[in-house]
Amino acid sequence: MRQEIPNELQKLPDIAYNLLWTWHPAAQALFSRLDPEQWEATEHNPVRLLAETENLASAASDTAFLEAYGAVVKDFGAYLEQEDTWMAYAYPGLQEPVAYFSAEFGLHESLPIYSGGLGVLAGDHVKSASDLGLPLVGVGLLYAQGYFRQRLTAEGRQEEVYEPFGPASRPLRPLLDEEGRDVLVPVDVAGRELYLKVWRVEVGRSAVLLLDADIPENAEEDRGLTARLYGGGQRTRIAQEVILGVGGVRALRAAGIQPGVYHMNEGHAAFSGLERLRELVEGGASFGEAREAVARNTVFTTHTPVPAGHDAFPPDLFGEFTGGWAESLGVSGEGLWALGHKEEEWGPTFNMTVLAMNLSAVSNAVSELHGEVTRDMWRPPAGNGAENEASETPITHVTNGIHTWSWLSPELADLFQRYSGGRAWRRMVQDPAAWSFVGEIPPEELWRAHAAVKLETTGFINDRLRLQAGRTGTSYRELDPDALTLGFARRFATYKRATLLLHDPERLRRILASADRPVQFIFAGKAHPADEPAKEFIRALYEAAEGDFAGHLFILEDYDMNVARHLVQGVDVWHNNPRRPLEASGTSGQKASLNGAPNFSVLDGWWPEAYNGRNGWIIGEAREYASQEEQDAADADSLYTTLEEEIVPLYYDRDAAGVPGAWVEVMKEAITTVAPDFSTQRMVRDYVHKLYVPRMAQAAR
Ligand SMILES: *Cc1c(COP(=O)(O)O)cnc(C)c1O
């Protein structure tokens, strides 16, 4: 299948196999230029593009193409060999990598091994580590069918379509041993010996190792264990977590990597701590010593206060998958069980979050508010020796951010580059002062750049809506690029209350259908396949979009990172109304704000830290309610009122040239306040200072 690469373009495969291209617009432009149709048809997958395009020979003799190619090769070389990174001067001599375990990684739409914000955060973390020169290796699973693609039927029901991942045609390569053979890592899963193939994804200077059970060495039923992200029931889930935790540590060893810190992103990865404990006990340590040693350089991040987001396994299932573990850990069965057991809150189950907290010296939540909620949630019961005070538990917070270069539109990046006057803002994104040039951009220029991106986004959405309507046989209506456009896109978890907007249909109709100040809403998102109430939310929105609110409310199927990029870059306002305080952080509003689409949200997650009265709008009040009905009614009323009295009038208040001056001020304020503080560049630096380096220093003692 692989075709000859012409001599003139020998480095194209190297570019295709390093996901640095995902945040390098010139590299993407190069692939698109090589074959625009295949670039779209392959969903921006350069490895497939290079295998399938018929344009290689002509590109090799096209001087303009060769020039663009030469520039990208040079940029890649400079990036990969850069020595004066932030880490090199902040912590010179610190060489040991961070091992970052996560069940999902959202790196790009061409690698569908993520379901939502948790995965995208992991992907952005890996990318910023690379930018900063922090040595980091991600550890995850390769799902043979990835996460599902979403189709909506004519009745608005979600259908899940699974497609083979086909690793050979994606930007990743098998890890090979010295003799050039595939590395295979053995893991015992419920008494069955399994082998895992290890794949390596290059992400700038970082790497991600992905474990794959779908190989001929394994029995048919075992090959399916890593088929689907969050697929199957509790059995599959615990099997995947054994593979991720135990197999992940063994894959690092097989790759010759000795991490200085182990970071568990969510409880899914907590078995990694037990595997490291086993190694130490095998080397002669007692259980107690080994446990302390493991905790000393382990960091755990918890991502949700929603109980269903914490895996808890019943005793028989736990016993089946961990048979023999207690013995090799040098502890009694009760001692092992106690590591993940918290009877009062969770009943007779083994809880992976409890295990993760017990095996790490410090845990963190992902926003300030989530930190408070998490400390309340995990307050140690009285009488166990710990202080019975929420503030005494070792749970800190590092607020989530986004990888600026993966989410900023190329149009705005160009505009910013022009007005930054050569200042070092690209390397200093975490520094608010580095963004002050945004204030100097003439309002009409920022407005025109936004309008151009919006037109492109509207075209992208309309194309998709047309296909969607054609497939379901429903009528096609298109978005109006001149109307005030609000975006709402994220996983359809019920606490995110996607249908809150429909609370008072009459009032909503008056807002949307105004003849001179029209408003439209675009929704997108997947519901977990087993989450029927969330699917019902999709259906209700779909019914509204096909019925009473046709032409004003739109629902787009198959949300992924590509759709996310278009939406956050091209809508006017980003809308979010979770049931406070259940949104641990949220990041999509950060992506939109970076692109000048101010956030309009409940004061939950990251938003209370960012909102300053001038950089967006709030929904509801920062308080608790006696009932969910009361909370919904109050928040819906606030949503409508702010739209009616503030957002719509401000957006349509134009000068003679058609520019909404006061609106552009809000856009600028959103960009300058959100871009630095809510970047993963700020976030990863916080992890380094607060959590990684102190752990490394302690481990060395
Ligand atoms: C950013 C992102 C999310 C996270 O959205 P929230 O609103 O923070 O929950 C989910 N899915 C995709 C594809 C994203 O890009």
The ligand as an SDF file (V2000), in Angstrom:
LIG
                    3D

 15 15  0  0  0  0  0  0  0  0999 V2000
  -12.6540   20.8400   24.1330 C   0  0  0  0  0  0  0  0  0  0  0  0
  -13.4580   19.6430   23.8030 C   0  0  0  0  0  0  0  0  0  0  0  0
  -14.3380   19.0950   24.7440 C   0  0  0  0  0  0  0  0  0  0  0  0
  -14.5110   19.6880   26.1220 C   0  0  0  0  0  0  0  0  0  0  0  0
  -15.6820   20.4720   26.1280 O   0  0  0  0  0  0  0  0  0  0  0  0
  -16.2870   21.0040   27.5140 P   0  0  0  0  0  0  0  0  0  0  0  0
  -17.2640   22.0110   27.1320 O   0  0  0  0  0  0  0  0  0  0  0  0
  -15.1450   21.5560   28.2570 O   0  0  0  0  0  0  0  0  0  0  0  0
  -16.8650   19.8310   28.1870 O   0  0  0  0  0  0  0  0  0  0  0  0
  -15.0700   17.9720   24.4030 C   0  0  0  0  0  0  0  0  0  0  0  0
  -14.9640   17.4200   23.1780 N   0  0  0  0  0  0  0  0  0  0  0  0
  -14.1390   17.9220   22.2420 C   0  0  0  0  0  0  0  0  0  0  0  0
  -14.0690   17.2640   20.9080 C   0  0  0  0  0  0  0  0  0  0  0  0
  -13.3640   19.0460   22.5230 C   0  0  0  0  0  0  0  0  0  0  0  0
  -12.5480   19.5320   21.5770 O   0  0  0  0  0  0  0  0  0  0  0  0
  1  2  1  0
  2  3  1  0
  2 14  2  0
  3  4  1  0
  3 10  2  0
  4  5  1  0
  5  6  1  0
  6  7  2  0
  6  8  1  0
  6  9  1  0
 10 11  1  0
 11 12  2  0
 12 13  1  0
 12 14  1  0
 14 15  1  0
M  END
$$$$
